[in-house]
């Protein structure tokens, strides 16, 4: 990988941390490029009380000076404000047993039981603290940095919710609707669907239940040829799918009209190729979602993901205590009724990380100026091909 990062931190620990390596020098970058993404991730109708506690803001500890990246590793930190209420519980020093707030009743649909078996934990808090979707706050921050790089290369993105809780938006996405999406509490294009989605969220909350939905991210301005067909692990669709499936609660991913295309004949699936002197190579349709043969083809990249309902239920499902082996009700942690609107922001941010890596892989360059020059030359060559 060229754009690579590692993150660390627990849901109720003191902070989340990431170290990003491979950024060219000279990218304009301030906290104002990142904090709005963190705010969007915390928003959305149906979010729980944790979002009222946290006010996510990023700090740069290395890799940025005078508002520009230096080429050195970039260190980002997001403090957990709720840490002050958990210091004794999360203290890394040896303590008395049993631990306070120990969790021994694994929640169906979570990492609790599998993680406990894998790592030998009987207090499943040692699993859930890292498995928590709180971890995605830092990945969104990293995705915001990736977006800053992509914007310098002429790439735009959008993230929205085509369906939530069984309510489907009937207003097709257009780039002109981005302002409407950002203003929507459920990030939908369709005002009527929005009203019904909010009603269902309220009903689910009253019933102690949760809701899932469909997420979509779009990118335009991408050059053709990002990724590769020559090895399985270089195919861009595979790399995107891995990143998307790493989002907690995502159980499915598709590029373009993948699942609908499975029921159609090939004549109604593939995108005919055209060429003009003004536009170069283009397609009149985009059923492939901007990817063919593991590579971008120059059309819009369209990525969708299926987010299952959140597994922490206020009316818990049956489980078995890992200490007593007796039947129990699943543990209840603070939780959202739905995280679908927030997850669309996460999807948008994480796909950007893969694309930033793909640009650096193809074009290289130690400085932003070098990178932009190489991309511009390639675009000219692709137009003339």
C-alpha positions as CSV (number, residue, x, y, z in Angstrom):
1,X,0.0,0.0,0.0
2,X,1.1,3.6,-0.7
3,X,-1.5,5.4,1.5
4,X,-1.4,3.2,4.6
5,X,-2.6,3.7,8.1
6,X,-3.1,2.0,11.5
7,X,-5.5,3.1,14.1
8,X,-5.7,2.3,17.9
9,X,-8.0,3.1,20.8
10,X,-11.1,1.8,22.6
11,X,-14.6,3.1,22.6
12,X,-14.3,4.3,26.2
13,X,-10.5,4.8,26.3
14,X,-8.9,8.2,26.5
15,X,-8.5,8.7,22.7
16,X,-8.5,7.3,19.2
17,X,-5.2,7.5,17.3
18,X,-4.1,6.9,13.8
19,X,-0.7,7.1,12.0
20,X,-1.0,7.7,8.2
21,X,2.0,7.0,6.0
22,X,2.7,7.7,2.4
23,X,1.2,11.2,2.0
24,X,3.0,13.5,-0.4
25,X,4.4,16.7,0.9
26,X,2.6,19.9,0.1
27,X,-1.1,18.9,0.6
28,X,-2.9,21.9,2.2
29,X,-4.4,20.4,5.4
30,X,-5.9,21.9,8.5
31,X,-8.3,20.6,11.2
32,X,-11.1,22.4,9.3
33,X,-10.7,19.8,6.5
34,X,-11.4,17.0,8.9
35,X,-13.8,18.2,11.7
36,X,-16.8,18.7,9.4
37,X,-16.6,15.0,8.4
38,X,-16.5,14.0,12.1
39,X,-19.5,16.2,12.7
40,X,-21.4,14.6,9.9
41,X,-20.6,11.1,11.2
42,X,-22.1,12.0,14.6
43,X,-25.3,13.3,13.0
44,X,-28.4,11.7,11.6
45,X,-31.8,10.9,13.0
46,X,-31.9,7.9,15.2
47,X,-28.5,8.3,16.9
48,X,-28.1,7.5,20.6
49,X,-27.0,9.4,23.7
50,X,-23.2,8.8,23.1
51,X,-23.4,11.4,20.3
52,X,-24.7,14.0,22.8
53,X,-21.6,13.4,24.9
54,X,-18.9,13.3,22.3
55,X,-17.9,16.4,20.2
56,X,-15.3,14.9,17.9
57,X,-12.4,17.1,16.9
58,X,-9.1,16.1,15.5
59,X,-5.6,17.1,16.5
60,X,-2.5,16.7,14.3
61,X,0.5,15.6,16.3
62,X,2.9,15.1,13.4
63,X,3.2,15.3,9.7
64,X,1.7,18.8,9.2
65,X,3.4,22.1,9.5
66,X,2.1,25.6,8.6
67,X,-1.0,24.1,7.1
68,X,0.7,21.6,4.7
69,X,1.8,18.0,4.9
70,X,5.5,17.5,5.2
71,X,5.8,14.0,3.7
72,X,6.4,12.5,7.2
73,X,3.9,10.2,8.9
74,X,0.7,12.1,9.9
75,X,-0.5,11.4,13.4
76,X,-4.2,12.1,14.2
77,X,-5.9,12.1,17.6
78,X,-9.5,12.3,18.6
79,X,-10.2,12.5,22.3
80,X,-13.1,10.6,23.9
81,X,-14.9,13.0,26.2
82,X,-16.7,10.1,27.8
83,X,-13.4,8.9,29.1
84,X,-13.8,10.8,32.3
85,X,-16.7,8.6,33.3
86,X,-14.8,5.4,32.5
87,X,-11.3,6.0,33.8
88,X,-11.5,3.5,36.7
89,X,-13.3,0.9,34.5
90,X,-10.8,1.2,31.7
91,X,-7.6,1.6,33.8
92,X,-4.8,-0.4,32.3
93,X,-3.2,-1.0,35.7
94,X,-4.0,-4.3,37.6
95,X,-7.2,-4.1,39.6
96,X,-9.6,-6.1,41.7
97,X,-11.8,-8.9,40.4
98,X,-14.5,-9.0,39.3
99,X,-14.0,-6.0,37.2
100,X,-16.5,-3.1,37.3
101,X,-19.0,-3.1,34.4
102,X,-17.8,-6.5,33.3
103,X,-19.9,-7.9,30.4
104,X,-20.5,-11.7,30.4
105,X,-23.7,-12.0,28.4
106,X,-22.7,-11.8,24.7
107,X,-24.9,-9.9,22.3
108,X,-26.2,-11.8,19.2
109,X,-24.9,-10.1,16.1
110,X,-21.8,-8.6,17.8
111,X,-18.2,-9.7,18.0
112,X,-18.6,-10.5,21.7
113,X,-18.8,-14.3,21.7
114,X,-16.4,-15.0,18.8
115,X,-13.9,-12.5,20.1
116,X,-14.1,-13.9,23.7
117,X,-13.4,-17.4,22.4
118,X,-10.6,-16.3,20.1
119,X,-8.7,-14.2,22.7
120,X,-9.7,-16.1,25.8
121,X,-11.7,-13.2,27.5
122,X,-14.4,-13.9,30.0
123,X,-15.1,-10.1,30.4
124,X,-16.3,-9.4,26.9
125,X,-15.7,-5.7,27.4
126,X,-12.2,-6.5,26.3
127,X,-13.8,-7.4,22.9
128,X,-16.5,-4.8,22.5
129,X,-14.3,-1.8,23.3
130,X,-12.3,-2.3,20.1
131,X,-15.1,-3.9,18.1
132,X,-17.3,-0.9,18.7
133,X,-18.2,1.3,15.8
134,X,-16.7,4.2,17.7
135,X,-13.5,3.0,15.9
136,X,-14.9,4.4,12.7
137,X,-14.6,8.0,13.9
138,X,-10.8,7.8,13.3
139,X,-11.2,6.1,10.0
140,X,-13.5,8.9,8.9
141,X,-10.8,11.4,9.9
142,X,-8.3,9.4,7.8
143,X,-10.9,9.4,4.9
144,X,-11.2,13.2,5.2
145,X,-7.4,13.5,4.6
146,X,-7.8,11.2,1.6
147,X,-10.6,13.4,0.3
148,X,-8.4,16.4,0.6
149,X,-5.8,14.7,-1.6
150,X,-8.5,13.5,-4.1
151,X,-9.9,17.0,-4.3
152,X,-6.5,18.3,-5.4
153,X,-6.7,15.8,-8.2
154,X,-10.1,16.9,-9.4
155,X,-12.2,14.1,-7.7
156,X,-15.6,14.8,-6.1
157,X,-17.7,12.5,-3.9
158,X,-21.1,12.2,-2.4
159,X,-22.7,9.8,0.1
160,X,-26.4,9.2,0.8
161,X,-29.1,6.8,1.8
162,X,-31.2,5.2,-0.9
163,X,-33.2,3.1,1.6
164,X,-33.7,3.0,5.4
165,X,-35.9,0.6,7.4
166,X,-37.6,-0.7,4.3
167,X,-38.4,2.8,3.0
168,X,-37.0,3.3,-0.5
169,X,-36.2,6.7,-1.9
170,X,-37.9,7.3,-5.3
171,X,-35.9,10.4,-6.2
172,X,-32.8,9.3,-8.2
173,X,-29.5,10.7,-7.1
174,X,-28.1,13.7,-9.0
175,X,-25.0,15.8,-8.1
176,X,-27.3,18.8,-7.8
177,X,-29.1,17.1,-4.8
178,X,-26.0,17.1,-2.6
179,X,-27.1,20.2,-0.6
180,X,-30.5,18.5,0.0
181,X,-28.8,15.3,1.2
182,X,-26.6,17.2,3.6
183,X,-29.6,19.0,5.0
184,X,-31.6,15.8,5.4
185,X,-31.6,14.2,8.9
186,X,-31.6,10.8,7.2
187,X,-29.4,11.8,4.2
188,X,-32.1,10.9,1.6
189,X,-32.9,12.5,-1.7
190,X,-36.6,12.0,-1.4
191,X,-38.6,14.3,1.0
192,X,-41.5,11.9,1.2
193,X,-39.3,8.9,1.9
194,X,-37.5,11.0,4.6
195,X,-40.8,11.6,6.5
196,X,-41.7,7.9,6.5
197,X,-38.2,6.8,7.5
198,X,-38.3,9.1,10.5
199,X,-41.7,7.7,11.4
200,X,-40.3,4.2,11.3
201,X,-37.2,5.2,13.4
202,X,-39.5,6.6,16.1
203,X,-41.6,3.4,16.0
204,X,-38.5,1.2,16.3
205,X,-37.3,3.3,19.2
206,X,-40.6,2.9,21.0
207,X,-40.4,-0.8,20.5
208,X,-36.8,-1.1,21.7
209,X,-35.8,-2.2,18.2
210,X,-33.3,-1.1,15.5
211,X,-33.3,-0.5,11.7
212,X,-30.8,-1.0,8.9
213,X,-30.7,0.2,5.3
214,X,-28.7,0.8,2.1
215,X,-25.8,3.2,1.8
216,X,-24.3,4.6,-1.4
217,X,-21.1,6.5,-2.2
218,X,-20.3,8.1,-5.6
219,X,-17.1,9.5,-7.0
220,X,-16.6,11.5,-10.2
221,X,-13.5,12.8,-11.9
222,X,-11.6,9.6,-11.6
223,X,-9.0,8.7,-14.3
224,X,-9.4,5.4,-16.1
225,X,-7.0,2.7,-15.1
226,X,-6.8,2.9,-11.3
227,X,-6.3,-0.7,-10.0
228,X,-5.2,-3.5,-12.2
229,X,-6.4,-6.7,-13.9
230,X,-3.1,-8.6,-13.6
231,X,-3.3,-9.9,-10.0
232,X,-6.3,-10.6,-7.8
233,X,-5.1,-8.4,-5.0
234,X,-4.6,-5.4,-7.2
235,X,-8.2,-5.4,-8.5
236,X,-9.8,-2.2,-7.3
237,X,-13.2,-3.6,-6.8
238,X,-11.8,-6.3,-4.5
239,X,-9.9,-3.7,-2.5
240,X,-13.0,-1.5,-2.2
241,X,-15.1,-4.4,-1.2
242,X,-12.7,-5.4,1.6
243,X,-12.7,-1.9,3.0
244,X,-16.5,-1.5,2.8
245,X,-17.1,-4.9,4.4
246,X,-14.8,-3.8,7.3
247,X,-17.5,-1.2,8.4
248,X,-19.3,-2.7,11.5
249,X,-22.7,-4.1,10.6
250,X,-22.1,-4.0,6.8
251,X,-23.1,-7.5,5.4
252,X,-23.1,-6.8,1.7
253,X,-21.5,-4.6,-1.0
254,X,-22.1,-4.1,-4.7
255,X,-20.5,-2.0,-7.5
256,X,-23.0,-0.3,-9.8
257,X,-26.2,-2.4,-10.5
258,X,-24.6,-5.7,-9.5
259,X,-27.5,-7.5,-7.9
260,X,-30.1,-6.2,-10.3
261,X,-27.8,-7.1,-13.2
262,X,-27.7,-10.7,-12.0
263,X,-31.3,-11.1,-13.2
264,X,-30.8,-9.5,-16.6
265,X,-29.4,-10.7,-20.0
266,X,-26.0,-9.4,-20.9
267,X,-27.4,-7.1,-23.6
268,X,-29.1,-5.1,-20.8
269,X,-26.1,-5.1,-18.4
270,X,-23.0,-4.0,-20.2
271,X,-22.2,-0.4,-21.1
272,X,-21.6,0.4,-24.8
273,X,-18.4,2.3,-25.6
274,X,-18.4,5.6,-27.4
275,X,-15.7,8.2,-28.3
276,X,-15.7,11.8,-29.3
277,X,-13.0,14.4,-29.8
278,X,-14.4,16.5,-27.0
279,X,-15.1,13.8,-24.4
280,X,-12.7,11.1,-25.4
281,X,-13.9,7.6,-24.3
282,X,-17.2,7.5,-22.6
283,X,-20.3,5.4,-21.8
284,X,-24.0,6.4,-22.3
285,X,-24.9,4.2,-19.3
286,X,-23.0,3.2,-16.2
287,X,-24.4,-0.1,-15.0
288,X,-20.9,-1.3,-14.2
289,X,-20.6,1.5,-11.6
290,X,-17.3,2.8,-13.0
291,X,-15.3,-0.4,-12.7
292,X,-14.5,-3.0,-15.3
293,X,-11.8,-5.7,-15.1
294,X,-10.7,-4.5,-11.7
295,X,-10.0,-1.0,-12.9
296,X,-11.8,2.4,-13.1
297,X,-13.1,3.1,-16.6
298,X,-13.5,6.9,-16.2
299,X,-17.2,6.8,-15.4
300,X,-18.7,7.6,-12.0
301,X,-17.7,5.1,-9.3
302,X,-20.9,3.8,-7.6
303,X,-20.5,1.7,-4.4
304,X,-23.5,0.4,-2.3
305,X,-23.5,-1.4,1.0
306,X,-26.2,-3.2,3.0
307,X,-26.1,-2.2,6.7
308,X,-27.9,-4.6,9.0
309,X,-29.9,-3.3,12.0
310,X,-27.7,-2.5,15.0
311,X,-27.3,-5.6,17.1
312,X,-27.6,-3.9,20.6
313,X,-31.3,-4.1,21.3
314,X,-33.1,-2.4,24.2
315,X,-35.4,-5.5,24.1
316,X,-32.5,-8.0,24.2
317,X,-32.4,-11.4,22.5
318,X,-31.7,-14.6,24.5
319,X,-28.0,-15.6,25.0
320,X,-25.9,-17.6,27.4
321,X,-23.6,-16.2,30.0
322,X,-19.9,-17.1,29.3
323,X,-19.1,-17.5,33.0
324,X,-22.1,-19.4,34.4
325,X,-23.2,-21.0,31.1
326,X,-26.7,-20.2,32.2
327,X,-29.4,-18.6,29.9
328,X,-29.4,-14.8,30.0
329,X,-30.6,-11.8,28.2
330,X,-28.0,-10.1,26.0
331,X,-26.1,-7.2,27.5
332,X,-27.4,-3.7,26.8
333,X,-25.0,-0.9,26.0
334,X,-25.9,2.6,24.9
335,X,-26.9,2.3,21.3
336,X,-28.5,4.0,18.3
337,X,-31.9,3.1,16.8
338,X,-30.2,3.3,13.5
339,X,-26.8,4.4,12.2
340,X,-27.6,4.3,8.5
341,X,-27.2,8.1,7.9
342,X,-23.9,8.1,9.7
343,X,-22.8,4.9,7.9
344,X,-23.2,6.6,4.5
345,X,-20.6,9.2,5.6
346,X,-18.3,6.3,6.8
347,X,-18.8,4.6,3.4
348,X,-17.9,7.7,1.5
349,X,-14.8,8.3,3.7
350,X,-13.5,4.7,3.5
351,X,-13.8,4.4,-0.2
352,X,-11.8,7.6,-0.5
353,X,-9.0,5.9,1.3
354,X,-8.8,3.1,-1.2
355,X,-8.9,5.6,-4.1
356,X,-6.2,7.8,-2.6
357,X,-4.0,4.7,-2.3
358,X,-4.8,3.7,-5.9
359,X,-3.7,7.2,-7.2
360,X,-0.5,7.1,-5.2
361,X,0.1,3.5,-6.4
362,X,-0.3,4.5,-10.1
363,X,1.4,7.9,-10.1
364,X,3.7,8.2,-7.1
365,X,5.5,11.4,-6.4
366,X,7.0,12.8,-3.2
367,X,5.2,16.1,-3.5
368,X,1.7,17.1,-4.4
369,X,3.1,19.1,-7.4
370,X,4.8,16.0,-8.8
371,X,1.6,13.9,-8.4
372,X,-0.6,16.5,-10.1
373,X,1.8,16.8,-13.0
374,X,1.8,13.1,-13.6
375,X,-2.0,12.8,-13.4
376,X,-2.4,15.7,-15.9
377,X,0.0,14.1,-18.4
378,X,-1.8,10.7,-18.0
379,X,-5.2,12.4,-18.6
380,X,-3.9,14.0,-21.8
381,X,-2.6,10.6,-23.0
382,X,-5.9,8.8,-22.1
383,X,-7.9,11.5,-24.1
384,X,-5.7,10.9,-27.2
385,X,-5.6,7.1,-27.0
